[in-house]
Amino acid sequence: MNLTGLLIALVIGAVAGFLAGQIVKGHGFGLLGNIIVGIVGALIFGALFGNFNLLNSPILNEIAGGTIGAVILLFLIGLFRKAT
């Protein structure tokens, strides 16, 4: 991945983290934390599921996949925080 691809992935992950924070109210980490979780969630979702072709736009597919990954990650982190 070149520098441009990395920057695009970071922006998409940031958008996904913001959206996930809006979806999973009460389990987030604030704006910056949710953005970081979004980036990590997008990377995990991309690694696990590869091409996510639900929508007709590659950018929207990446945002949707990243958001799903971030929501799942926020939910799991929320469960872990409640358990400890």
Backbone bond lengths (Angstrom), bond angles and torsions (degrees), N, CA, C in turn:
res aa  C-N    CA-C-N  psi(-1)  N-CA   C-N-CA  omega(-1)  CA-C   N-CA-C  phi
1 M - - - 1.450 - - 1.528 107.45 -
2 N 1.321 115.28 130.11 1.458 119.59 178.61 1.526 110.41 -84.48
3 L 1.319 116.16 178.06 1.462 121.08 -176.34 1.527 111.92 -62.59
4 T 1.323 117.08 -39.70 1.466 120.30 179.21 1.525 110.71 -63.21
5 G 1.321 116.84 -44.59 1.463 120.70 178.13 1.510 112.23 -62.30
6 L 1.323 116.27 -38.52 1.462 120.49 178.35 1.522 111.02 -65.53
7 L 1.325 117.05 -43.61 1.468 120.29 178.72 1.523 111.61 -64.06
8 I 1.324 116.76 -40.48 1.467 120.29 177.67 1.527 109.89 -63.79
9 A 1.330 117.28 -42.36 1.467 120.91 178.42 1.522 111.14 -62.49
10 L 1.326 117.45 -39.01 1.468 120.63 178.53 1.526 111.35 -66.10
11 V 1.320 117.00 -41.60 1.469 120.08 179.05 1.522 110.32 -65.86
12 I 1.327 116.97 -44.10 1.470 120.42 178.63 1.527 110.27 -62.71
13 G 1.320 117.24 -42.52 1.462 120.63 177.09 1.515 112.07 -62.73
14 A 1.334 116.73 -37.61 1.463 120.54 178.08 1.522 110.92 -65.09
15 V 1.328 116.72 -43.81 1.472 120.50 177.25 1.528 109.71 -62.94
16 A 1.324 116.55 -43.57 1.467 120.73 179.28 1.521 111.18 -61.91
17 G 1.316 117.30 -40.71 1.467 120.71 178.38 1.509 112.30 -65.05
18 F 1.325 116.43 -40.64 1.459 120.07 177.18 1.526 109.90 -62.26
19 L 1.333 116.73 -47.21 1.469 120.38 179.77 1.529 111.31 -62.79
20 A 1.317 117.05 -40.93 1.467 120.54 179.04 1.519 110.66 -63.36
21 G 1.323 117.30 -38.34 1.462 120.90 177.42 1.515 112.05 -63.61
22 Q 1.337 116.59 -32.65 1.458 120.50 177.41 1.529 111.29 -74.05
23 I 1.331 116.41 -32.64 1.463 121.04 -179.04 1.523 111.02 -76.62
24 V 1.321 117.43 -43.93 1.465 122.93 -174.95 1.525 108.14 -100.96
25 K 1.296 116.65 72.13 1.466 121.20 -179.96 1.525 110.05 -66.74
26 G 1.319 116.11 138.74 1.452 121.23 177.11 1.516 114.76 87.50
27 H 1.336 117.67 -12.61 1.461 120.52 179.85 1.514 111.81 -112.89
28 G 1.310 117.07 5.66 1.453 120.70 -175.17 1.519 113.13 -85.73
29 F 1.317 114.27 -176.66 1.458 122.17 -177.25 1.514 111.43 -124.76
30 G 1.309 118.37 24.85 1.451 120.38 -174.22 1.520 109.60 83.29
31 L 1.322 116.11 174.09 1.458 120.55 -173.58 1.528 112.08 -60.46
32 L 1.319 117.79 -52.10 1.465 120.34 -177.16 1.527 111.60 -65.54
33 G 1.322 116.89 -42.34 1.465 120.21 178.34 1.514 112.27 -62.86
34 N 1.335 116.77 -41.20 1.461 120.65 178.89 1.524 111.34 -66.11
35 I 1.331 116.68 -36.32 1.463 119.80 177.51 1.526 110.06 -63.93
36 I 1.325 116.44 -43.30 1.470 120.05 178.56 1.525 110.37 -64.41
37 V 1.332 117.05 -43.48 1.467 120.69 177.26 1.524 109.91 -62.84
38 G 1.327 117.26 -36.95 1.462 120.85 177.33 1.514 112.35 -62.56
39 I 1.319 116.43 -42.25 1.459 120.21 178.47 1.526 110.04 -63.82
40 V 1.330 116.40 -46.54 1.470 120.38 179.44 1.530 110.33 -65.18
41 G 1.332 117.03 -43.53 1.464 120.97 179.00 1.518 112.15 -61.81
42 A 1.334 116.54 -40.02 1.464 120.32 178.53 1.525 110.67 -64.95
43 L 1.324 116.69 -40.61 1.466 119.94 178.60 1.526 111.08 -65.21
44 I 1.331 116.77 -43.43 1.466 120.72 179.80 1.524 110.40 -65.09
45 F 1.340 117.12 -46.45 1.462 120.72 -179.44 1.524 110.26 -61.44
46 G 1.342 116.34 -43.29 1.457 119.92 179.20 1.519 112.24 -63.18
47 A 1.331 116.66 -38.78 1.463 120.41 179.83 1.532 111.39 -69.29
48 L 1.324 116.82 -37.78 1.462 120.25 -177.01 1.521 113.15 -78.93
49 F 1.321 117.11 -40.38 1.459 120.25 -170.86 1.521 114.21 -112.74
50 G 1.323 118.38 -4.35 1.465 120.92 176.53 1.510 112.30 60.13
51 N 1.314 115.88 -128.45 1.469 120.48 -178.52 1.520 110.11 -76.96
52 F 1.305 115.09 121.31 1.462 122.85 -179.60 1.521 106.30 -106.72
53 N 1.322 117.82 93.73 1.460 122.01 -171.86 1.519 112.37 -103.15
54 L 1.311 116.35 58.94 1.456 120.57 178.11 1.523 110.78 -85.98
55 L 1.322 116.75 -36.97 1.456 122.10 -177.09 1.526 109.80 -107.77
56 N 1.322 117.22 167.34 1.460 121.19 -176.46 1.517 113.99 -86.06
57 S 1.305 118.81 1.07 1.459 122.41 -177.80 1.525 109.51 -119.22
58 P 1.336 117.67 127.48 1.471 119.10 178.88 1.528 112.92 -58.90
59 I 1.323 117.63 -38.78 1.466 120.43 179.79 1.527 109.90 -66.26
60 L 1.331 117.34 -44.98 1.469 120.29 178.98 1.528 111.01 -64.96
61 N 1.335 117.21 -35.81 1.469 120.24 175.37 1.515 110.95 -61.21
62 E 1.327 116.70 -43.65 1.462 120.78 179.47 1.525 111.22 -65.34
63 I 1.328 116.87 -42.04 1.466 120.21 178.62 1.525 110.26 -64.73
64 A 1.340 117.09 -44.08 1.467 120.48 179.53 1.526 110.60 -63.60
65 G 1.324 117.26 -45.96 1.464 120.62 179.05 1.517 112.02 -63.68
66 G 1.322 116.15 -42.31 1.461 120.13 177.97 1.512 112.27 -64.68
67 T 1.332 116.13 -38.72 1.463 120.27 178.66 1.523 110.44 -65.83
68 I 1.325 116.67 -43.41 1.467 120.06 177.78 1.526 110.20 -61.29
69 G 1.329 116.49 -45.88 1.464 120.18 178.09 1.516 112.24 -61.43
70 A 1.328 117.05 -41.20 1.465 120.88 -179.53 1.523 111.53 -69.27
71 V 1.339 117.43 -39.21 1.466 120.65 177.84 1.526 109.70 -62.47
72 I 1.319 116.64 -45.13 1.465 119.98 178.78 1.524 110.27 -62.28
73 L 1.326 116.62 -44.05 1.459 120.42 -179.71 1.526 111.25 -64.91
74 L 1.335 118.03 -43.15 1.468 120.78 177.24 1.522 111.17 -61.83
75 F 1.327 116.55 -40.76 1.462 120.90 178.97 1.531 110.56 -62.94
76 L 1.329 116.88 -46.30 1.468 120.46 -179.80 1.524 111.67 -65.11
77 I 1.319 116.91 -40.73 1.465 120.17 177.72 1.526 109.81 -64.78
78 G 1.343 116.96 -39.37 1.462 120.87 177.29 1.519 111.95 -61.88
79 L 1.326 117.08 -40.48 1.466 120.48 176.80 1.518 110.93 -64.79
80 F 1.321 116.72 -41.03 1.459 120.98 179.87 1.524 111.01 -65.89
81 R 1.334 116.93 -40.45 1.465 120.20 179.85 1.518 111.08 -66.35
82 K 1.337 118.14 -35.69 1.466 120.82 178.26 1.525 111.37 -69.68
83 A 1.330 116.46 -33.00 1.462 120.77 -177.00 1.524 112.37 -73.72
84 T 1.325 117.17 -23.25 1.468 118.86 -177.36 1.495 112.39 -99.07
